[in-house]
């Protein structure tokens, strides 16, 4: 099988970014415009052999268009919006929605109930910045940690935290949820995100089968060239398909997020590490391999890169990473260390259900400090699991999540 096989590279998401205002009468037009555009372009991709797994819509901050005077008024507006989304979907393609960012303590406070009720149509983030002294805004962090704890208590098994994340040093136009957010001044945009672990494993296996060298430096150079070439081929091919599309394009293409974006339906990133000679993810050599993979994702030419465009280690979305927790191959501190040379931070990490708010806040501050100190986008999406302690196995029921051992928060 050649690395050019389109089955090895899936389009995880085609994400549109649009702005809504307080006039609800305009929402239907905007949602339909995005849905129709996604439908038309998805068909172009699928007609040319690339599977589109989901389409996503991201808005400007929800406080600019939802009535957030009270939880009930916000709930009513979001119910109206959800009805529009449910009646304007694309047959056979999963539609997900993000309501933009929460910017005030009040907006963060009402999030848990909205996430509980609207789930996958209520993905949301908080962007935390620095004060004049260069210290993270701890008031927003504290509010966010309290929201994480409340979501864990009012949603089954704490799974609602799948729809909420805290961003540090993250720009708009991230196509993946729930970190994606939009700003009105950017206008209507769209971004493509891929799922490529199958591709990476394939090219590494092929390289190892056709090369017999024990020289470490030569192997890593070969791995880099093989993965970069394969990834470049598919991004260029998808870009060319967009250029030849005959449909109307009311959304400006802003680039690709080249992250591998693993899921339960594809190869694990652990296999990538093993093919690169690392005994298991978390063993000695993991940091070096992580840095090389990050170079691969940043190596793309001739197309714009946005979002994370780096190594995603989403713990409960990756079967191999989830399995590694049962063998104590890594802990939270290890994941944070690996983020220093790659990304995405602490993503979909289950933690004990009784973890105090202050500990979650400190974990967020550590991650945020690293994000700004190293000038890279990092996020925190943790799942306090009610009734479980470190080492216990989760029993998630979401189709998106793998079960794994709960990690301690030191």
C-alpha positions as a Markdown table, in Angstrom:
| # | Residue | x | y | z |
|---|---|---|---|---|
| 1 | Unk | 0.0 | 0.0 | 0.0 |
| 2 | Unk | 1.3 | 3.4 | -1.0 |
| 3 | Unk | 1.3 | 6.4 | 1.4 |
| 4 | Unk | -0.8 | 8.1 | -1.3 |
| 5 | Unk | -3.7 | 5.9 | -0.4 |
| 6 | Unk | -6.5 | 8.3 | 0.7 |
| 7 | Unk | -7.9 | 5.8 | 3.2 |
| 8 | Unk | -4.8 | 6.5 | 5.3 |
| 9 | Unk | -5.7 | 10.2 | 5.7 |
| 10 | Unk | -9.2 | 11.2 | 6.8 |
| 11 | Unk | -10.6 | 14.7 | 7.2 |
| 12 | Unk | -11.5 | 14.7 | 10.9 |
| 13 | Unk | -13.2 | 18.0 | 10.6 |
| 14 | Unk | -14.2 | 20.8 | 8.3 |
| 15 | Unk | -14.8 | 23.7 | 10.6 |
| 16 | Unk | -16.5 | 26.9 | 9.8 |
| 17 | Unk | -16.2 | 30.0 | 11.8 |
| 18 | Unk | -19.0 | 32.6 | 11.8 |
| 19 | Unk | -20.5 | 35.4 | 13.9 |
| 20 | Unk | -23.9 | 35.7 | 15.3 |
| 21 | Unk | -25.6 | 38.8 | 16.9 |
| 22 | Unk | -28.5 | 39.3 | 19.3 |
| 23 | Unk | -31.1 | 39.4 | 16.5 |
| 24 | Unk | -32.2 | 35.7 | 16.5 |
| 25 | Unk | -34.0 | 36.3 | 13.2 |
| 26 | Unk | -30.6 | 36.2 | 11.5 |
| 27 | Unk | -29.4 | 33.0 | 13.1 |
| 28 | Unk | -31.2 | 30.6 | 10.7 |
| 29 | Unk | -29.7 | 32.3 | 7.6 |
| 30 | Unk | -26.1 | 32.0 | 9.1 |
| 31 | Unk | -26.5 | 28.4 | 10.2 |
| 32 | Unk | -28.0 | 27.3 | 6.9 |
| 33 | Unk | -25.2 | 29.1 | 5.0 |
| 34 | Unk | -22.6 | 27.2 | 7.0 |
| 35 | Unk | -24.4 | 23.9 | 6.7 |
| 36 | Unk | -24.9 | 24.1 | 3.0 |
| 37 | Unk | -21.3 | 25.2 | 2.4 |
| 38 | Unk | -20.0 | 22.3 | 4.5 |
| 39 | Unk | -22.3 | 19.9 | 2.7 |
| 40 | Unk | -21.1 | 21.1 | -0.7 |
| 41 | Unk | -17.4 | 21.0 | 0.1 |
| 42 | Unk | -17.7 | 17.7 | 1.9 |
| 43 | Unk | -19.2 | 16.2 | -1.2 |
| 44 | Unk | -16.3 | 17.5 | -3.2 |
| 45 | Unk | -13.8 | 15.8 | -0.8 |
| 46 | Unk | -15.8 | 12.5 | -0.7 |
| 47 | Unk | -16.2 | 12.5 | -4.5 |
| 48 | Unk | -12.4 | 12.7 | -4.6 |
| 49 | Unk | -11.8 | 9.8 | -2.2 |
| 50 | Unk | -11.3 | 11.6 | 1.2 |
| 51 | Unk | -13.7 | 10.7 | 4.0 |
| 52 | Unk | -15.1 | 13.6 | 6.0 |
| 53 | Unk | -15.8 | 12.5 | 9.5 |
| 54 | Unk | -17.5 | 15.6 | 10.9 |
| 55 | Unk | -18.4 | 19.2 | 10.1 |
| 56 | Unk | -18.2 | 21.8 | 12.8 |
| 57 | Unk | -19.5 | 25.4 | 13.4 |
| 58 | Unk | -17.7 | 27.8 | 15.8 |
| 59 | Unk | -19.1 | 31.2 | 16.7 |
| 60 | Unk | -17.9 | 34.4 | 18.2 |
| 61 | Unk | -18.1 | 34.6 | 22.1 |
| 62 | Unk | -21.6 | 33.5 | 23.1 |
| 63 | Unk | -22.0 | 36.5 | 25.4 |
| 64 | Unk | -22.3 | 38.6 | 22.2 |
| 65 | Unk | -25.5 | 36.8 | 21.0 |
| 66 | Unk | -27.0 | 34.7 | 23.8 |
| 67 | Unk | -29.0 | 36.5 | 26.4 |
| 68 | Unk | -26.8 | 35.7 | 29.4 |
| 69 | Unk | -28.7 | 37.8 | 31.9 |
| 70 | Unk | -29.7 | 34.6 | 33.6 |
| 71 | Unk | -29.2 | 30.9 | 33.1 |
| 72 | Unk | -32.8 | 30.5 | 32.0 |
| 73 | Unk | -32.5 | 33.2 | 29.3 |
| 74 | Unk | -29.3 | 31.7 | 28.0 |
| 75 | Unk | -30.9 | 28.2 | 28.0 |
| 76 | Unk | -33.9 | 29.5 | 26.0 |
| 77 | Unk | -31.6 | 31.0 | 23.3 |
| 78 | Unk | -29.4 | 28.0 | 23.1 |
| 79 | Unk | -32.5 | 25.7 | 22.8 |
| 80 | Unk | -33.6 | 27.8 | 19.8 |
| 81 | Unk | -30.2 | 27.6 | 18.3 |
| 82 | Unk | -29.9 | 23.9 | 18.8 |
| 83 | Unk | -33.3 | 23.4 | 17.0 |
| 84 | Unk | -31.8 | 25.2 | 14.0 |
| 85 | Unk | -28.8 | 23.0 | 14.1 |
| 86 | Unk | -30.8 | 19.8 | 14.4 |
| 87 | Unk | -32.9 | 20.7 | 11.4 |
| 88 | Unk | -30.1 | 21.9 | 9.1 |
| 89 | Unk | -27.7 | 19.0 | 9.4 |
| 90 | Unk | -25.9 | 17.0 | 6.7 |
| 91 | Unk | -27.1 | 13.5 | 6.1 |
| 92 | Unk | -24.5 | 10.9 | 7.1 |
| 93 | Unk | -22.1 | 13.5 | 8.6 |
| 94 | Unk | -21.7 | 14.4 | 12.2 |
| 95 | Unk | -22.4 | 18.1 | 13.0 |
| 96 | Unk | -20.9 | 19.6 | 16.1 |
| 97 | Unk | -21.2 | 23.2 | 17.4 |
| 98 | Unk | -19.1 | 25.5 | 19.6 |
| 99 | Unk | -20.6 | 28.5 | 21.2 |
| 100 | Unk | -17.3 | 30.4 | 21.3 |
| 101 | Unk | -15.5 | 31.5 | 24.4 |
| 102 | Unk | -16.7 | 32.4 | 27.9 |
| 103 | Unk | -15.1 | 35.7 | 28.9 |
| 104 | Unk | -16.5 | 36.6 | 32.4 |
| 105 | Unk | -17.0 | 34.8 | 35.7 |
| 106 | Unk | -20.8 | 35.0 | 35.2 |
| 107 | Unk | -20.6 | 33.3 | 31.8 |
| 108 | Unk | -18.4 | 30.6 | 33.2 |
| 109 | Unk | -20.7 | 30.1 | 36.1 |
| 110 | Unk | -23.7 | 29.3 | 33.9 |
| 111 | Unk | -21.7 | 26.9 | 31.6 |
| 112 | Unk | -22.2 | 23.6 | 33.6 |
| 113 | Unk | -25.9 | 23.6 | 33.2 |
| 114 | Unk | -25.7 | 24.5 | 29.5 |
| 115 | Unk | -23.2 | 21.8 | 28.9 |
| 116 | Unk | -25.4 | 19.3 | 30.8 |
| 117 | Unk | -28.4 | 20.1 | 28.7 |
| 118 | Unk | -26.9 | 20.6 | 25.2 |
| 119 | Unk | -23.8 | 18.5 | 25.2 |
| 120 | Unk | -22.2 | 18.2 | 21.8 |
| 121 | Unk | -24.0 | 21.4 | 20.6 |
| 122 | Unk | -22.4 | 23.4 | 23.5 |
| 123 | Unk | -18.7 | 23.1 | 23.2 |
| 124 | Unk | -17.0 | 26.0 | 24.9 |
| 125 | Unk | -13.6 | 27.3 | 26.0 |
| 126 | Unk | -12.1 | 29.9 | 28.3 |
| 127 | Unk | -9.0 | 31.8 | 27.2 |
| 128 | Unk | -6.8 | 32.8 | 30.1 |
| 129 | Unk | -4.2 | 35.5 | 29.6 |
| 130 | Unk | -1.5 | 37.2 | 31.7 |
| 131 | Unk | -1.7 | 40.3 | 33.8 |
| 132 | Unk | 0.7 | 43.3 | 33.6 |
| 133 | Unk | 3.1 | 41.5 | 35.8 |
| 134 | Unk | 3.1 | 38.4 | 33.6 |
| 135 | Unk | 1.1 | 36.2 | 35.9 |
| 136 | Unk | -1.9 | 34.2 | 34.8 |
| 137 | Unk | -5.4 | 35.5 | 35.5 |
| 138 | Unk | -6.1 | 33.3 | 38.5 |
| 139 | Unk | -9.6 | 34.6 | 39.0 |
| 140 | Unk | -10.7 | 33.1 | 35.6 |
| 141 | Unk | -8.7 | 30.0 | 36.3 |
| 142 | Unk | -10.5 | 29.5 | 39.7 |
| 143 | Unk | -13.9 | 30.0 | 38.1 |
| 144 | Unk | -13.0 | 27.5 | 35.3 |
| 145 | Unk | -11.8 | 24.9 | 37.8 |
| 146 | Unk | -15.1 | 25.3 | 39.8 |
| 147 | Unk | -17.0 | 24.8 | 36.5 |
| 148 | Unk | -15.0 | 21.6 | 35.8 |
| 149 | Unk | -15.9 | 20.2 | 39.2 |
| 150 | Unk | -19.6 | 21.1 | 38.8 |
| 151 | Unk | -19.8 | 19.6 | 35.3 |
| 152 | Unk | -18.3 | 16.4 | 36.7 |
| 153 | Unk | -21.0 | 16.2 | 39.3 |
| 154 | Unk | -24.1 | 17.0 | 37.1 |
| 155 | Unk | -23.2 | 15.0 | 34.0 |
| 156 | Unk | -23.1 | 11.2 | 33.9 |
| 157 | Unk | -19.6 | 9.9 | 34.9 |
| 158 | Unk | -18.4 | 13.5 | 34.5 |
| 159 | Unk | -18.3 | 13.1 | 30.7 |
| 160 | Unk | -19.6 | 16.6 | 30.2 |
| 161 | Unk | -16.1 | 17.9 | 30.6 |
| 162 | Unk | -15.4 | 16.5 | 27.1 |
| 163 | Unk | -17.1 | 19.7 | 25.9 |
| 164 | Unk | -15.2 | 22.2 | 28.0 |
| 165 | Unk | -11.5 | 23.3 | 28.0 |
| 166 | Unk | -9.3 | 26.1 | 29.3 |
| 167 | Unk | -6.9 | 27.6 | 26.7 |
| 168 | Unk | -3.6 | 29.2 | 27.2 |
| 169 | Unk | -1.9 | 31.2 | 24.5 |
| 170 | Unk | -4.3 | 29.8 | 21.9 |
| 171 | Unk | -5.2 | 31.9 | 18.8 |
| 172 | Unk | -8.6 | 31.8 | 17.1 |
| 173 | Unk | -9.4 | 29.3 | 14.3 |
| 174 | Unk | -8.5 | 26.1 | 16.0 |
| 175 | Unk | -10.7 | 23.5 | 14.1 |
| 176 | Unk | -10.8 | 21.0 | 17.0 |
| 177 | Unk | -13.3 | 21.2 | 19.9 |
| 178 | Unk | -13.7 | 22.5 | 22.4 |
| 179 | Unk | -10.6 | 24.7 | 22.1 |
| 180 | Unk | -11.9 | 26.4 | 18.9 |
| 181 | Unk | -13.2 | 29.9 | 19.1 |
| 182 | Unk | -13.8 | 32.8 | 16.8 |
| 183 | Unk | -13.6 | 36.6 | 16.7 |
| 184 | Unk | -16.1 | 38.8 | 14.7 |
| 185 | Unk | -13.4 | 40.9 | 13.1 |
| 186 | Unk | -12.0 | 37.9 | 11.3 |
| 187 | Unk | -15.1 | 37.4 | 9.2 |
| 188 | Unk | -16.4 | 34.1 | 7.9 |
| 189 | Unk | -13.6 | 31.5 | 7.7 |
| 190 | Unk | -13.1 | 27.7 | 7.5 |
| 191 | Unk | -10.2 | 25.4 | 8.5 |
| 192 | Unk | -9.5 | 21.7 | 7.8 |
| 193 | Unk | -8.3 | 19.3 | 10.5 |
| 194 | Unk | -7.0 | 15.8 | 9.6 |
| 195 | Unk | -6.8 | 12.4 | 11.3 |
| 196 | Unk | -3.4 | 10.9 | 10.3 |
| 197 | Unk | -2.2 | 8.3 | 12.8 |
| 198 | Unk | -2.9 | 5.5 | 10.2 |
| 199 | Unk | -0.7 | 7.3 | 7.7 |
| 200 | Unk | 2.1 | 7.9 | 10.1 |
| 201 | Unk | 2.2 | 4.2 | 11.3 |
| 202 | Unk | 2.1 | 3.0 | 7.7 |
| 203 | Unk | 5.0 | 5.1 | 6.4 |
| 204 | Unk | 7.1 | 4.3 | 9.5 |
| 205 | Unk | 6.5 | 0.5 | 9.1 |
| 206 | Unk | 7.3 | 0.8 | 5.4 |
| 207 | Unk | 10.5 | 2.7 | 6.1 |
| 208 | Unk | 11.6 | 0.2 | 8.7 |
| 209 | Unk | 11.0 | -2.7 | 6.4 |
| 210 | Unk | 13.0 | -1.2 | 3.5 |
| 211 | Unk | 15.9 | 0.2 | 5.5 |
| 212 | Unk | 18.4 | -1.7 | 7.5 |
| 213 | Unk | 20.4 | 0.9 | 9.5 |
| 214 | Unk | 21.3 | 0.9 | 13.1 |
| 215 | Unk | 22.5 | 4.5 | 13.0 |
| 216 | Unk | 20.1 | 6.5 | 15.2 |
| 217 | Unk | 20.6 | 9.8 | 13.5 |
| 218 | Unk | 20.1 | 8.3 | 10.0 |
| 219 | Unk | 16.9 | 6.6 | 11.2 |
| 220 | Unk | 15.4 | 9.8 | 12.7 |
| 221 | Unk | 16.3 | 11.7 | 9.5 |
| 222 | Unk | 14.6 | 9.0 | 7.5 |
| 223 | Unk | 11.5 | 9.0 | 9.7 |
| 224 | Unk | 11.2 | 12.7 | 9.4 |
| 225 | Unk | 11.5 | 12.7 | 5.6 |
| 226 | Unk | 9.1 | 9.8 | 5.2 |
| 227 | Unk | 6.4 | 11.3 | 7.5 |
| 228 | Unk | 6.8 | 14.8 | 6.2 |
| 229 | Unk | 6.6 | 13.7 | 2.6 |
| 230 | Unk | 3.4 | 11.7 | 3.2 |
| 231 | Unk | 1.7 | 14.4 | 5.1 |
| 232 | Unk | 2.6 | 17.1 | 2.6 |
| 233 | Unk | 1.2 | 14.9 | -0.2 |
| 234 | Unk | -2.3 | 14.7 | 1.4 |
| 235 | Unk | -2.5 | 18.3 | 2.5 |
| 236 | Unk | -1.5 | 19.4 | -1.0 |
| 237 | Unk | -4.0 | 17.0 | -2.6 |
| 238 | Unk | -6.9 | 18.3 | -0.3 |
| 239 | Unk | -5.9 | 21.9 | -1.0 |
| 240 | Unk | -6.0 | 21.2 | -4.8 |
| 241 | Unk | -9.5 | 19.7 | -4.5 |
| 242 | Unk | -10.7 | 22.9 | -2.8 |
| 243 | Unk | -9.1 | 24.9 | -5.5 |
| 244 | Unk | -11.0 | 23.0 | -8.2 |
| 245 | Unk | -14.4 | 23.0 | -6.3 |
| 246 | Unk | -17.3 | 24.5 | -8.2 |
| 247 | Unk | -19.4 | 25.3 | -5.2 |
| 248 | Unk | -19.9 | 28.8 | -3.8 |
| 249 | Unk | -17.3 | 29.7 | -1.1 |
| 250 | Unk | -18.9 | 32.2 | 1.3 |
| 251 | Unk | -16.2 | 31.2 | 3.9 |
| 252 | Unk | -12.5 | 32.1 | 3.4 |
| 253 | Unk | -10.1 | 29.2 | 3.7 |
| 254 | Unk | -7.6 | 30.0 | 6.5 |
| 255 | Unk | -5.5 | 26.8 | 6.4 |
| 256 | Unk | -4.9 | 23.4 | 7.9 |
| 257 | Unk | -4.3 | 22.2 | 11.4 |
| 258 | Unk | -1.7 | 19.5 | 10.6 |
| 259 | Unk | -2.1 | 17.7 | 14.0 |
| 260 | Unk | -2.5 | 13.9 | 13.8 |
| 261 | Unk | -5.7 | 14.0 | 15.9 |
| 262 | Unk | -6.0 | 10.4 | 17.0 |
| 263 | Unk | -9.4 | 8.7 | 17.8 |
| 264 | Unk | -10.8 | 5.3 | 18.8 |
| 265 | Unk | -11.3 | 4.5 | 15.1 |
| 266 | Unk | -7.6 | 4.7 | 13.9 |
| 267 | Unk | -4.1 | 3.6 | 14.9 |
| 268 | Unk | -2.8 | 4.8 | 18.3 |
| 269 | Unk | 0.0 | 7.4 | 18.5 |
| 270 | Unk | 1.6 | 4.8 | 20.8 |
| 271 | Unk | 2.2 | 2.7 | 17.6 |
| 272 | Unk | 4.0 | 5.7 | 16.1 |
| 273 | Unk | 6.4 | 5.9 | 19.0 |
| 274 | Unk | 7.0 | 2.1 | 19.0 |
| 275 | Unk | 7.8 | 2.2 | 15.2 |
| 276 | Unk | 10.3 | 5.0 | 16.1 |
| 277 | Unk | 12.1 | 2.7 | 18.5 |
| 278 | Unk | 10.6 | 3.9 | 21.8 |
| 279 | Unk | 9.8 | 0.8 | 23.9 |
| 280 | Unk | 6.5 | 2.3 | 25.0 |
| 281 | Unk | 5.0 | 5.7 | 25.3 |
| 282 | Unk | 6.5 | 7.1 | 28.5 |
| 283 | Unk | 9.7 | 5.2 | 28.2 |
| 284 | Unk | 13.1 | 6.9 | 27.8 |
| 285 | Unk | 13.2 | 8.4 | 24.3 |
| 286 | Unk | 9.6 | 9.7 | 24.4 |
| 287 | Unk | 10.6 | 13.3 | 24.6 |
| 288 | Unk | 13.0 | 13.0 | 21.7 |
| 289 | Unk | 10.4 | 11.3 | 19.5 |
| 290 | Unk | 7.8 | 13.8 | 20.5 |
| 291 | Unk | 10.1 | 16.6 | 19.4 |
| 292 | Unk | 10.6 | 14.9 | 16.0 |
| 293 | Unk | 6.9 | 14.5 | 15.4 |
| 294 | Unk | 6.3 | 18.1 | 16.2 |
| 295 | Unk | 8.9 | 19.0 | 13.5 |
| 296 | Unk | 7.0 | 16.9 | 11.1 |
| 297 | Unk | 3.7 | 18.6 | 11.7 |
| 298 | Unk | 5.4 | 22.0 | 11.4 |
| 299 | Unk | 7.2 | 21.1 | 8.2 |
| 300 | Unk | 4.3 | 21.6 | 5.8 |
| 301 | Unk | 4.9 | 24.0 | 3.0 |
| 302 | Unk | 2.8 | 25.8 | 0.3 |
| 303 | Unk | -0.3 | 25.8 | 2.6 |
| 304 | Unk | -1.1 | 27.9 | 5.7 |
| 305 | Unk | -1.0 | 26.1 | 9.1 |
| 306 | Unk | -3.3 | 27.3 | 11.9 |
| 307 | Unk | -4.5 | 25.9 | 15.2 |
| 308 | Unk | -2.3 | 23.5 | 17.1 |
| 309 | Unk | -0.5 | 22.0 | 14.1 |
| 310 | Unk | 1.4 | 19.8 | 16.6 |
| 311 | Unk | 1.4 | 16.5 | 18.5 |
| 312 | Unk | -1.9 | 15.7 | 20.1 |
| 313 | Unk | -1.8 | 13.4 | 23.1 |
| 314 | Unk | -5.5 | 13.1 | 23.9 |
| 315 | Unk | -5.4 | 10.5 | 26.6 |
| 316 | Unk | -9.0 | 9.1 | 26.5 |
| 317 | Unk | -9.4 | 9.4 | 22.7 |
| 318 | Unk | -6.4 | 7.2 | 22.0 |
| 319 | Unk | -6.6 | 3.5 | 22.7 |
| 320 | Unk | -2.9 | 3.0 | 23.1 |
| 321 | Unk | -2.5 | 5.9 | 25.5 |
| 322 | Unk | -5.5 | 4.8 | 27.5 |
| 323 | Unk | -4.0 | 1.3 | 27.7 |
| 324 | Unk | -0.7 | 2.8 | 28.9 |
| 325 | Unk | -2.3 | 4.2 | 32.0 |
| 326 | Unk | -3.1 | 0.6 | 33.2 |
| 327 | Unk | 0.6 | -0.2 | 33.2 |
| 328 | Unk | 1.6 | 3.1 | 34.9 |
| 329 | Unk | 3.7 | 4.1 | 31.8 |
| 330 | Unk | 3.3 | 7.8 | 32.5 |
| 331 | Unk | 1.6 | 10.3 | 34.8 |
| 332 | Unk | 0.2 | 13.8 | 34.7 |
| 333 | Unk | 3.7 | 15.3 | 35.2 |
| 334 | Unk | 5.0 | 13.3 | 32.3 |
| 335 | Unk | 2.3 | 14.5 | 30.0 |
| 336 | Unk | 3.1 | 18.1 | 31.0 |
| 337 | Unk | 6.8 | 17.5 | 30.3 |
| 338 | Unk | 6.0 | 16.1 | 26.8 |
| 339 | Unk | 4.0 | 19.2 | 26.2 |
| 340 | Unk | 7.2 | 21.3 | 26.4 |
| 341 | Unk | 8.3 | 19.9 | 23.1 |
| 342 | Unk | 4.9 | 19.3 | 21.4 |
| 343 | Unk | 1.4 | 20.1 | 22.6 |
| 344 | Unk | -1.6 | 20.0 | 23.3 |
| 345 | Unk | -1.3 | 20.2 | 27.1 |
| 346 | Unk | -3.4 | 18.0 | 29.4 |
| 347 | Unk | -6.2 | 16.8 | 27.2 |
| 348 | Unk | -9.1 | 14.4 | 28.2 |
| 349 | Unk | -7.3 | 13.3 | 31.4 |
| 350 | Unk | -9.4 | 11.6 | 34.0 |
| 351 | Unk | -8.5 | 12.5 | 37.6 |
| 352 | Unk | -9.9 | 11.5 | 41.0 |
| 353 | Unk | -13.5 | 12.7 | 41.5 |
| 354 | Unk | -12.6 | 14.4 | 44.8 |
| 355 | Unk | -9.7 | 16.5 | 43.4 |
| 356 | Unk | -10.0 | 19.9 | 45.1 |
| 357 | Unk | -10.7 | 23.0 | 43.0 |
| 358 | Unk | -7.4 | 24.5 | 44.2 |
| 359 | Unk | -5.4 | 21.5 | 42.9 |
| 360 | Unk | -7.1 | 21.7 | 39.5 |
| 361 | Unk | -6.4 | 25.5 | 39.5 |
| 362 | Unk | -2.7 | 24.9 | 40.2 |
| 363 | Unk | -2.6 | 22.3 | 37.4 |
| 364 | Unk | -4.0 | 24.9 | 35.1 |
| 365 | Unk | -1.5 | 27.5 | 36.2 |
| 366 | Unk | 1.4 | 25.1 | 35.6 |
| 367 | Unk | 0.2 | 24.4 | 32.1 |
| 368 | Unk | -0.5 | 28.0 | 31.3 |
| 369 | Unk | 2.8 | 29.1 | 32.6 |
| 370 | Unk | 4.5 | 26.6 | 30.3 |
| 371 | Unk | 2.3 | 27.8 | 27.4 |
| 372 | Unk | 3.4 | 31.4 | 27.7 |
| 373 | Unk | 7.0 | 30.7 | 28.7 |
| 374 | Unk | 7.5 | 28.5 | 25.7 |
| 375 | Unk | 5.2 | 30.5 | 23.4 |
| 376 | Unk | 3.0 | 27.6 | 22.4 |
| 377 | Unk | -0.7 | 26.8 | 22.6 |
| 378 | Unk | -1.7 | 24.5 | 25.4 |
| 379 | Unk | -5.0 | 23.5 | 27.0 |
| 380 | Unk | -6.4 | 21.8 | 30.0 |
| 381 | Unk | -9.3 | 19.4 | 29.7 |
| 382 | Unk | -9.6 | 17.2 | 32.7 |
| 383 | Unk | -12.3 | 14.9 | 33.8 |
| 384 | Unk | -12.8 | 14.5 | 37.6 |
| 385 | Unk | -14.7 | 11.2 | 37.7 |
| 386 | Unk | -17.2 | 11.0 | 40.6 |
| 387 | Unk | -16.5 | 8.1 | 43.0 |
| 388 | Unk | -13.1 | 7.1 | 41.5 |
| 389 | Unk | -9.7 | 7.5 | 42.9 |
| 390 | Unk | -6.2 | 7.3 | 41.3 |
| 391 | Unk | -5.7 | 3.9 | 39.6 |
| 392 | Unk | -9.4 | 3.1 | 39.3 |
| 393 | Unk | -10.7 | 2.3 | 35.8 |
| 394 | Unk | -13.2 | 4.6 | 34.2 |
| 395 | Unk | -16.5 | 3.4 | 32.8 |
| 396 | Unk | -17.2 | 6.0 | 30.1 |
| 397 | Unk | -20.1 | 5.4 | 27.8 |
| 398 | Unk | -19.4 | 8.1 | 25.2 |
| 399 | Unk | -18.5 | 6.8 | 21.7 |
| 400 | Unk | -15.6 | 9.3 | 21.7 |
| 401 | Unk | -13.9 | 8.1 | 24.9 |
| 402 | Unk | -11.7 | 5.1 | 25.8 |
| 403 | Unk | -11.7 | 3.8 | 29.3 |
| 404 | Unk | -8.4 | 4.1 | 31.2 |
| 405 | Unk | -7.0 | 4.4 | 34.7 |
| 406 | Unk | -7.6 | 7.6 | 36.6 |
| 407 | Unk | -4.4 | 9.6 | 37.0 |
| 408 | Unk | -3.4 | 11.2 | 40.3 |
| 409 | Unk | -3.0 | 15.0 | 40.7 |
| 410 | Unk | 0.1 | 15.5 | 42.7 |
